[in-house]
Amino acid sequence: MAIRTILLRKKLADKRAEQEKLRSQMKGFKTREDEIAQQIQEATTEEEKAAVEAAVEELETSQATVKE
């Protein structure tokens, strides 16, 4: 029984560490999302708009990768 408890505690600790890592990544995504939103508002030329569009695509790809 004690061995089972140790095993379950280890699994729980691993899951909590993974959860904290994901929370940290999501916080980074939120920060990047805010930056991109500001860039969208400031973009005036076609080049700037294209750069912002590429940044949006990159962010969405990164977010989809983390969700998998």
C-alpha positions, 0 to 999 in steps of 0.5 A: 500500500505504501508503494502505491501511495508513493507511485501516485504522489510521484504521478501527481507531482509530475502532472502538477509540474506539467500543468505549471509548464503549460500555464507558463506557456499560455501566459507567454502566448497571452503576452505575445497576443497583446503585442500583436494586437497592438501591432495590428492597430499600428500597422499602416503599410502593406508590408507591416500588415503582412508582417502582422499577419505572419506573426498571427499565423506563427502564434496560432501554430505555436498555440495549436502545438501546445494544445496537442 
